[in-house]
Amino acid sequence: MVQPLQILEKSLNKKISVILKDNRVLVGTLVGYDDYMNMVLEDTEETQGEQVRRVGTVVLRGNNVVTIAPQ
């Protein structure tokens, strides 16, 4: 099984997709993270249902993350 921090390390400065607890999907470039899986994404797009919006730079708290997927 691949550990989440290993995925984050390999995905630094690359596009990732993150699914949050409230079913929102964020796609952006991972520019930083810490041991608690708090993340900083740039050039981020948020998808909720059929609605997509650009949100720019986002600081994500790790306890809201359900899934992390490299793109």
C-alpha angles and dihedrals in degrees: 000000000000115000117231093236090055090054090049092049092052092044098052110134091008133101117272135178119223126191114205130207091257091057095254116140120215121194118188148120113287108228100164147000141169138213091277090058092249104155141195115213126186129200088020128180120198121209121194114170106314094336119101125185136172112239102172116208116016132186108207124198110226097227090065093059121101102167136014119196128177114227 
